[in-house]
Amino acid sequence: MNSAEQELVPVVIDLGTKRKGNIDESALTQLGAQLGYALKQIMIGAQPFMSVKGTPKEIEALMATFGMEKRHVEDLLRYGPNSSQAKNSLRNLNSGAAHFERTTGLKWPFK
């Protein structure tokens, strides 16, 4: 293999998929896997190797919801699922996921 073949290609997350009319079950499955990869990278403190396409509002909604997802997982691990912190962060996450869905027209895949 030469160096060009070994070069990593970033994951491309296109939040405008539904807006562009390119949505089907395969596209949703792929989007869920891509968002799962990015969330795992964020959870371990790594910089996800990805590129995000979409309007500024779509990208802002994604980043905010990722942050809420991370906070909720941290609260679950730190305080337990029945804690007030975990319950509050879940409410915030549900609100953020709903905003993401309204903004992008895509379902938040981690409910």
NORVENSUL-V128188 format. One record per helix or strand of 2 or more residues. SS is the DSSP state (2 for helix, 1 for strand). FROM is the first residue (numbers start at 1). TO is the last residue. If there is no record, write none. Layout:
[[SS/FROM/TO] [SS/FROM/TO]]
This chain:
[[2/3/6] [1/11/14] [2/25/43] [1/50/53] [2/56/79] [2/84/104]]
